[in-house]
C-alpha cells in the first residue's frame, strides 16, 4: 500500500474537528499515540470516501468555527470589491 502524505494544514485543524467528531484526543496532541489516532482517522476517512487527503483536510477545516449565511458572505465580499475596484 502506498503511503500518501496528508494535507499539511490537517494537523492544525484536525484536533478540533476530530474532537467534535468524537475522537478522544487533547487540544494540542503531541503524544505519538494521539498523532497516530489522528492519522488513522484520516486514513479511514480516505479509504471510506476515496477522497484525497487535501479534500479531507478542507472538510475538517470547514467543519469547525463559525458558519455564516451565504447572503452575509456575499454582502461582506462586495465591500472588498468596492475598495479594490
C-alpha positions as CSV (number, residue, x, y, z in Angstrom):
1,X,0.0,0.0,0.0
2,X,1.3,3.4,-0.9
3,X,1.8,5.9,1.9
4,X,0.1,9.1,0.9
5,X,1.1,12.4,2.6
6,X,-1.8,14.2,4.2
7,X,-2.5,17.9,3.7
8,X,-0.1,20.0,5.8
9,X,-2.9,22.0,7.3
10,X,-4.7,18.9,8.6
11,X,-2.6,18.7,11.8
12,X,-3.5,22.2,12.7
13,X,-7.3,21.9,12.2
14,X,-7.6,18.1,12.8
15,X,-7.6,18.1,16.6
16,X,-10.7,20.3,16.9
17,X,-12.6,18.7,14.0
18,X,-11.8,15.2,15.3
19,X,-12.7,16.1,18.9
20,X,-16.1,17.4,17.6
21,X,-16.4,14.1,15.6
22,X,-16.0,12.2,18.9
23,X,-12.3,11.3,18.9
24,X,-10.7,11.4,22.4
25,X,-7.6,13.5,21.9
26,X,-6.1,16.5,23.7
27,X,-6.4,20.0,22.3
28,X,-2.7,20.0,21.3
29,X,-1.8,16.4,20.7
30,X,1.9,15.7,20.8
31,X,2.0,12.1,22.1
32,X,2.7,9.6,19.4
33,X,-0.4,7.7,20.4
34,X,-2.6,10.7,19.8
35,X,-0.9,11.6,16.5
36,X,-1.4,8.0,15.4
37,X,-5.1,8.3,16.2
38,X,-5.4,11.4,14.1
39,X,-3.5,9.8,11.2
40,X,-5.6,6.6,11.4
41,X,-8.8,8.6,11.4
42,X,-7.8,10.4,8.2
43,X,-6.6,7.1,6.7
44,X,-10.0,5.6,7.5
45,X,-11.9,8.6,6.0
46,X,-9.7,8.4,2.9
47,X,-10.4,4.7,2.5
48,X,-14.2,5.1,3.2
49,X,-14.7,8.1,0.9
50,X,-12.0,7.7,-1.8
51,X,-11.3,11.4,-1.3
52,X,-7.8,12.8,-1.3
53,X,-6.3,13.9,2.0
54,X,-6.4,17.5,0.8
55,X,-10.1,17.3,0.5
56,X,-10.5,15.7,3.8
57,X,-8.3,18.4,5.4
58,X,-10.5,21.1,3.8
59,X,-13.7,19.4,5.0
60,X,-12.2,19.2,8.5
61,X,-11.3,22.9,8.4
62,X,-14.8,23.9,7.1
63,X,-16.4,21.8,9.8
64,X,-15.1,24.0,12.7
65,X,-15.7,27.6,13.6
66,X,-18.5,30.0,12.8
67,X,-20.7,29.3,9.8
68,X,-22.1,32.4,8.2
69,X,-25.2,32.7,5.9
70,X,-24.3,33.0,2.3
71,X,-26.1,36.3,2.0
72,X,-23.8,37.8,4.7
73,X,-20.7,36.5,3.0
74,X,-21.8,38.0,-0.3
75,X,-22.6,41.3,1.3
76,X,-19.2,41.5,3.1
77,X,-17.4,40.4,-0.1
78,X,-19.0,43.2,-2.1
79,X,-17.3,45.7,0.3
80,X,-13.9,44.4,-0.7
81,X,-14.8,44.6,-4.4
82,X,-15.8,48.2,-4.0
83,X,-12.4,49.0,-2.3
84,X,-10.1,47.2,-4.7
85,X,-12.2,48.3,-7.7
